[in-house]
Amino acid sequence: MPWFAPAYPAFSPTAHPYLTIRPLAPQEAGPLQAVFQDLSARSRQLRYHTPLAALRPAMVRHLTDVDPSRHVALVAALGGRPVGIGRWLRDPFRPTEAELAVEIIDRWHGAGIGTAIAAEAARHASRAGVQTFVAHIDPVNSAARAWARALGATPNPDDPDQVRLAVSALAAGLPRHHPAA
Ligand SMILES: CC(C)(COP(=O)(O)OP(=O)(O)OC[C@H]1O[C@@H](n2cnc3c(N)ncnc32)[C@H](O)[C@@H]1OP(=O)(O)O)[C@@H](O)C(=O)NCCC(=O)NCCS
């Protein structure tokens, strides 16, 4: 697959006619900043595990340092406007594992976009040989915990902040509670 793949519909036209998901290009900060601007303070805190008024330049460099073999970020857009970003980053010490992190702007929570991005991330990661996604989700983040559970994640009994998810199952198809997919 070419790295600059064209955007394509993530859902059926009846479900989300204008939703597209595409890989972020290397050093492409625009969609990252646009999504961050539209996140509530609480969502920023839950995603980045610290209160953040802005993304620091070093964070932007890190978050846009994408490479199809180790770090893929996917931008979801509605009508061309970025509404969410999801990414996987390979664990350099356990190459079959990758961290999964997703942020959807608050006004679009609950519309299935986080699920669509996670499934697409799994397809990319699976092709790159990743077998397990690890997500760090604060136990108080009940929405993200429920989202991860719906994707098939299980808690890591040794780490209350971590859930684990089989990439192949997620890549195989969207969960059944999205019948339109
Ligand atoms: C967690 C997050 C990514 C979920 O994305 P989303 O697009 O809102 O989630 P979806 O619409 O795909 O939800 C899928 C399922 O997750 C569960 N879910 C999602 N939000 C939920 C909520 N607030 N309460 C209960 N269950 C919820 C439901 O089972 C839902 O399925 P349903 O709609 O059929 O009931 C989003 O809330 C977010 O960006 N939060 C802030 C950042 C964050 O916490 N990131 C951590 C993730 S690594």
The ligand as a MOL file (V3000), in Angstrom:
LIG
                    3D

  0  0  0     0  0            999 V3000
M  V30 BEGIN CTAB
M  V30 COUNTS 48 50 0 0 0
M  V30 BEGIN ATOM
M  V30 1 C -12.3860 6.8190 24.2150 0
M  V30 2 C -12.7610 7.4000 22.8540 0
M  V30 3 C -11.5710 7.2750 21.9270 0
M  V30 4 C -13.9380 6.5680 22.2850 0
M  V30 5 O -14.1980 7.0350 20.9620 0
M  V30 6 P -15.7120 7.1720 20.4360 0
M  V30 7 O -15.6830 7.4550 19.0000 0
M  V30 8 O -16.4180 8.1500 21.3110 0
M  V30 9 O -16.2830 5.7120 20.7450 0
M  V30 10 P -17.2900 4.8440 19.8310 0
M  V30 11 O -18.4280 5.6930 19.4220 0
M  V30 12 O -16.5290 4.1410 18.7900 0
M  V30 13 O -17.8130 3.8130 20.9470 0
M  V30 14 C -17.7890 2.4130 20.7630 0
M  V30 15 C -18.3210 1.7380 22.0000 0
M  V30 16 O -17.5630 2.1160 23.1490 0
M  V30 17 C -18.4270 2.2140 24.2770 0
M  V30 18 N -18.4430 3.6120 24.7220 0
M  V30 19 C -17.9010 4.6840 24.1020 0
M  V30 20 N -18.0890 5.7920 24.8440 0
M  V30 21 C -18.7710 5.4030 25.9440 0
M  V30 22 C -19.2740 6.0860 27.0820 0
M  V30 23 N -19.1140 7.4160 27.2630 0
M  V30 24 N -19.9150 5.3770 28.0380 0
M  V30 25 C -20.0890 4.0530 27.8900 0
M  V30 26 N -19.6500 3.3370 26.8190 0
M  V30 27 C -19.0020 4.0140 25.8710 0
M  V30 28 C -19.7990 1.7630 23.8200 0
M  V30 29 O -19.8750 0.3560 23.9990 0
M  V30 30 C -19.7440 2.0980 22.3440 0
M  V30 31 O -20.6060 1.2890 21.5810 0
M  V30 32 P -22.1470 1.7470 21.3210 0
M  V30 33 O -22.0750 3.1270 20.7360 0
M  V30 34 O -22.6600 0.7260 20.3670 0
M  V30 35 O -22.7750 1.7210 22.6650 0
M  V30 36 C -13.2270 8.8830 22.9950 0
M  V30 37 O -14.2130 8.9320 24.0020 0
M  V30 38 C -12.1130 9.8470 23.3400 0
M  V30 39 O -11.4380 10.3590 22.4520 0
M  V30 40 N -11.9250 10.1370 24.6460 0
M  V30 41 C -10.9200 11.1150 25.0760 0
M  V30 42 C -9.5060 10.6140 24.8770 0
M  V30 43 C -9.2680 9.3040 25.5770 0
M  V30 44 O -9.7520 9.0080 26.6640 0
M  V30 45 N -8.4380 8.4830 24.9610 0
M  V30 46 C -8.0270 7.2370 25.5470 0
M  V30 47 C -8.0980 6.1500 24.5520 0
M  V30 48 S -6.4940 5.4070 24.3040 0
M  V30 END ATOM
M  V30 BEGIN BOND
M  V30 1 1 1 2
M  V30 2 1 2 3
M  V30 3 1 2 4
M  V30 4 1 2 36
M  V30 5 1 4 5
M  V30 6 1 5 6
M  V30 7 2 6 7
M  V30 8 1 6 8
M  V30 9 1 6 9
M  V30 10 1 9 10
M  V30 11 2 10 11
M  V30 12 1 10 12
M  V30 13 1 10 13
M  V30 14 1 13 14
M  V30 15 1 14 15
M  V30 16 1 15 16
M  V30 17 1 15 30
M  V30 18 1 16 17
M  V30 19 1 17 18
M  V30 20 1 17 28
M  V30 21 1 18 19
M  V30 22 1 18 27
M  V30 23 2 19 20
M  V30 24 1 20 21
M  V30 25 1 21 22
M  V30 26 2 21 27
M  V30 27 1 22 23
M  V30 28 2 22 24
M  V30 29 1 24 25
M  V30 30 2 25 26
M  V30 31 1 26 27
M  V30 32 1 28 29
M  V30 33 1 28 30
M  V30 34 1 30 31
M  V30 35 1 31 32
M  V30 36 2 32 33
M  V30 37 1 32 34
M  V30 38 1 32 35
M  V30 39 1 36 37
M  V30 40 1 36 38
M  V30 41 2 38 39
M  V30 42 1 38 40
M  V30 43 1 40 41
M  V30 44 1 41 42
M  V30 45 1 42 43
M  V30 46 2 43 44
M  V30 47 1 43 45
M  V30 48 1 45 46
M  V30 49 1 46 47
M  V30 50 1 47 48
M  V30 END BOND
M  V30 END CTAB
M  END
